[in-house]
């Protein structure tokens, strides 16, 4: 075995022993990121009605007329994939990009990384009173 091959083995072996750490800290309460995390947890747990009443904007995404289709299509798709967007051990999310400033804007778009092999997925949140509500998502 050549010296180069031995060094490759040592480097690769040491890389395998690197511990896996959490990808991100849980977001602060009352932030758009906290809305995303809470939404993902509810959808993962199959609580779409609770998500609709807690985090979905009724003037856009969750209008009374649109809820049946939302449940049938978008939420059914989301519920199967959101488990990949919550990272152990504390169901944290990995925010890759934010468009807008939550301190001064009433609408922001947040991209999160779910699976390493996929592009980050966006969602849009709107400030209604003192709460951020989801107006669109691609989880």
C-alpha positions in Angstrom: 0.0 0.0 0.0 1.4 3.4 -1.0 1.7 6.3 1.4 -1.0 8.2 -0.5 -3.4 5.3 -0.2 -2.6 5.0 3.6 -3.2 8.8 4.0 -6.5 8.6 2.1 -7.6 5.8 4.4 -6.7 7.7 7.6 -8.5 10.9 6.3 -11.6 9.0 5.3 -11.7 7.0 8.5 -11.4 10.2 10.6 -14.2 11.9 8.6 -16.5 9.0 9.4 -16.0 9.6 13.1 -17.1 13.3 13.0 -20.2 13.6 15.2 -23.4 14.8 13.7 -24.7 18.0 15.2 -28.0 19.8 15.1 -28.4 21.8 11.9 -29.9 24.9 13.6 -31.3 26.2 16.8 -35.0 26.3 17.4 -36.3 29.7 16.2 -37.3 32.4 18.7 -41.0 32.5 19.6 -43.1 35.0 17.6 -40.8 34.9 14.5 -41.7 33.8 11.0 -39.3 30.9 11.5 -41.2 29.8 14.5 -44.4 29.8 12.4 -42.6 27.5 9.9 -41.3 25.1 12.6 -44.7 24.9 14.4 -46.5 24.4 11.0 -44.1 21.5 10.1 -44.6 19.9 13.5 -48.4 20.0 13.3 -48.4 18.7 9.7 -46.0 15.9 10.5 -48.2 14.9 13.3 -51.3 14.8 11.0 -53.0 17.8 12.6 -54.0 19.6 9.5 -57.2 21.1 11.1 -55.1 22.5 14.0 -52.6 23.9 11.5 -55.3 25.6 9.5 -56.8 27.2 12.6 -53.5 28.2 14.1 -51.1 29.1 11.3 -52.9 29.5 7.9 -54.0 32.9 6.6 -57.7 32.8 6.0 -57.6 35.8 3.6 -55.3 34.0 1.2 -54.4 30.3 1.5 -57.1 29.1 3.9 -60.2 30.8 2.5 -63.3 28.8 3.5 -63.9 27.9 -0.2 -60.4 26.7 -0.7 -59.9 24.5 2.4 -61.2 21.3 0.8 -58.8 21.5 -2.1 -56.0 22.6 0.2 -56.5 19.5 2.4 -56.9 17.1 -0.5 -53.8 18.2 -2.5 -51.3 20.5 -0.8 -51.6 19.3 2.8 -51.6 15.6 1.8 -48.4 16.2 -0.2 -46.9 18.2 2.6 -47.7 15.7 5.4 -45.6 13.1 3.6 -42.5 15.2 3.2 -42.3 17.6 6.2 -40.6 14.9 8.3 -37.5 15.6 6.2 -37.6 19.3 7.1 -37.5 18.8 10.9 -34.0 17.9 12.1 -33.3 15.8 15.3 -33.0 15.9 18.2 -35.2 19.0 18.7 -37.2 19.3 15.5 -35.1 22.3 14.4 -35.2 23.8 10.9 -32.3 24.9 8.7 -33.1 28.4 7.2 -31.1 29.0 4.1 -32.5 32.3 3.0 -34.9 35.0 4.1 -36.4 37.6 1.8 -37.7 40.6 3.6 -37.1 42.0 7.1 -39.5 40.7 9.8 -38.7 43.7 11.9 -40.2 46.1 9.4 -42.0 44.1 6.6 -45.4 42.6 6.9 -44.5 39.8 4.5 -41.4 37.6 4.4 -40.4 34.5 2.4 -38.3 31.9 4.1 -36.4 29.0 2.5 -35.6 25.9 4.5 -33.4 22.9 3.7 -35.2 19.6 4.0 -33.1 17.0 2.2 -29.5 17.4 1.2 -30.3 16.2 -2.3 -33.1 18.8 -2.8 -33.2 22.5 -3.2 -34.5 24.6 -0.2 -38.2 25.0 -0.1 -39.9 28.3 0.3 -42.9 29.5 2.3 -44.4 33.0 2.7 -45.6 34.4 6.0 -47.7 37.5 6.6 -47.9 39.4 9.8 -51.5 39.6 11.0 -51.7 41.4 14.3 -48.9 40.1 16.4 -48.7 36.7 14.7 -47.1 35.4 11.5 -49.4 33.3 9.3 -48.6 31.1 6.3 -49.9 32.4 2.9 -48.0 29.9 0.7 -45.7 26.9 1.1 -43.8 24.3 -0.9 -42.9 21.9 1.9 
